[in-house]
Amino acid sequence: MSGLQDKVVIVTGGARGIGAAAAARMAQDGAKVVIADLLEEDGRKTADALGGLFVQHDVTSEAGWASVVETVTGAYGRIDGLVNNAGVACNSLIENESLEYFEQVLKINLTGVFLGIKAVIEPMKAAGGGSIVNISSAAGLTALPFTSAYGASKWGVRGLTKIASVELGRYRIRVNSIHPGMTYTPMTAEVTQLGEGLFPLAALGRVGVPEEIGEAISFLVSADSSYVTGAELAVDGGWTTGENVMLAQVEAQTAEARSS
């Protein structure tokens, strides 16, 4: 029997991309998936295709999180898993970044994760435990240029994950982080290309696809990873191991940005 059979799992940002791929993988393994997203049309379509539930949700709203928990427990009676996937990216040098946008990214990418963790503690305690997977990034493992707000938020997610794992372990609630590398999604389609050899910064020479990240997420949510907590799993094709190549990219990109 699958380690996800009949488990109730909320996936934020689940309408498309990595979130949708993770939800599909978990549904395939018998989970009851809840798609939580601001994108109503895409979210409903994804949830309907998976036989799941859709809730329109802004992850920065504490009241919204309370409503999601109430809806899900009302429908299924329990919450076993949470995938904090919703997020936004940015592409700017620190000197050009506005305070307003920096704070907006932190609110969505980091505060939203904090609120999600906090919201599911009680229902997971009532269920006898649970699993929370926070989607950080390769930018939460190393210093990437042009990611001041995004990188800061993802490093924050990494740290928050470890703190939560220590605090919540006594309730049999596991908390882990996934660190995707460059992945072909609607959010990155303008700056990525699929194909072998088209992303030489990664050891595998290519960008990832959402299904590859979804496999890792599904594993960490499931009981198959029952002795894993506080871990950070890089699913990046070896991108974060090639630091010499990355340093060369930093220098080239920064020089180009300053000259433009």
Buried (B, 14 or more C-beta within 10 A) or exposed (E): EBBBEEBBBBBBBBBBBBBBBBBBBBBBBBBBBBBBBBBEEBBBBBBEEBEBBBBBBBBBEEEBBEBBBEBBBEEBEBBBBBBBBBBBBBEBBEEEBEEEBBEBBBBBBBBBBBBBBEBBBEBBBBBEBBBBBBBBBBBBBBEBBBBBBBBBBBBBBBBBBBEBBEEBBEBBBBBBBBBBBBBBBEBBEEEBEEEEEEBEBBBBBBBBBBBBBBEBBBBBBBBEBEEBBBBBBBBBBEBBBBEEBBEEBBEEBEEEBEEE
